[in-house]
Amino acid sequence: MKKILFYFIFIIILIFAMPIVFTNQFKTKEVVSTEMEEEKFDYGKYSTIKLLHTETGEVEELDLDTYLYRSSFK
């Protein structure tokens, strides 16, 4: 009975230890982006959007905030 319990515990430990042995270590790299520091994005250019209704061919112009607010409830 002790041998069976020992083998069972050994197999359980082996099952959980195998992925640790064969898994690669994660390496993190720090990326420094100079593009964002140099260029400030101007959101003012994109304050309105135009929607094309395909059924009627009508173009509707909306504020971006209104469009995002409405689309969150669909």
C-alpha positions, 0 to 999 in steps of 0.5 A: 500500500505504501508503494502504491501511494509513493508511486501515485505521489511521484507521478503527480509531482512528475506531471506538474514538474515536466512543464516547468522543465520544458518551458522556456523562460520569458524574457522581457524587453523594454522598448523605448518609442521616440515617435510618441514623444516627438509627435503629439496626436491632434484629436481635434481633426477627428471630432466629427465622422460621416456615416453612409446609410447604404439603404438610403444613400444618405450621409449623416454627420455626427460628433465623435462623442455622440457616435461612441455614446450611441454605439455603446448601447447597441 
